[in-house]
Amino acid sequence: MSSEIQLHKPTPIRLGEDLIKFDSNTDVRETLYAMREGKSVLITEFYSNGMLLLKELQKHLKIRLPNKTIKEQHAFRTEYHRLSNLILLKIVNQKVAVDKAPKIGWFDTLYANKNDFLLTFPEVQRLNSTWQKYDKGIKVPVLRNKVHPYYGVYFPTRFDHLTLFDNWLKRYEGAKKSAIDVGIGSGVLSFQMVQHGFQKVFGTDTNPNAILGLKEFMGDTKLSRKIEVNYGNLFATIEKESELIVFNPPWLPSISNEENIDEAVYYNKNLFPKFFADASNKLAEGGKLVVLFSNAAEIKNLTKENPIEKELAKGIRFKLEKCFKKTIKPPVDKSKRNKKVTVLEEAQLWVLTKV
């Protein structure tokens, strides 16, 4: 990996003197009031003390803030995020410096040359959660082997769209010389294509953690000769045309102008126009462009337009060959069991060809 590419990781906080220390004998209410005034809190003694304080913070905010409308829920989450990130843990010798803390391998990997610093409690929780998934691996129904998503890399938690893609690959009769996986993430779509006989897959991603994670995972195996990863936006530095281009973009439009939006979940207004313009130059004659999408944004009333339908309506670059759909079963919610569901979410697989 190029030396100028920097891994994404939680930023270490310098040790400060103006910290409230919190242990099992500390007054919770006084601590919460101090946090509202902007004071940072250092968890001492046991890791569970941090869990306790987070739980009490949630209870405290539920009393203070209404949490019914979407706007109120956003305000609640914003305040919880602000206050929870004032709760800190000390990291010494690549370990959390309290008793009964989880063992997190990321400290050795991401902070090998860093010692004696602070991280927020929620960041340590995320490091722990992602380490468990990376270490143990995640079983994906369409793959023979588990995937091991690197820290900060998107991985699928639902599989309906992957099943659609797998069924499509089984029926695919085109050339299998090469394919491009735009936004490779944890590599699932690329692994599927290799499983179905593609000789070479070129994967791209703007997330350096995805690139490094896949390189480490593949090592010098046969897989590393079949999948080549490239750091960069959309098609990165890929010059050649390909018989198949696959894109699993974010499914929800960005509803704010924040720069720090999660690009695995939200797309900005320029993403699809740029993608389709570039894809028309990279797709070989007779090739297929496959986009995995969902009607989630329309159901949530975040938009009234589907960006793929919008592109097809232009009739300039692509035409529709087929759109496959699969209803996503909603999670069981006992409180809403008797409420009428008008529209169900569906996974979509769009197959486009050049005009």
Protein Blocks (a to p, Z undefined) as FASTA:
>chain_A
ZZklccdddddddddfkbcdddfkbcfklmmmmmmnopacddehilklmmmmmmmmmmmm
mmmpccfbmmlmmmmmmmmmmmmmmpccddeehiacbehiacdfklmmmmmmgghiaddf
klmmmmmmmmmmmmnopadfkbmbdcdddehiacdfbfklmmmmmmmmmmpcbdfkbccd
ehjlnommmmmmmmnopabdcdddfblklmmmmmmmnmmafklmmpccdedehjlmafbd
cfbdcddddfbdcfbfbfkbcfklbccfklmmmmmmmmmmmpcghiacdddddfklmmno
pafbdfklmmmmnommbccfbdcdddddddddfklmmpccfbdcdddddddddZZ
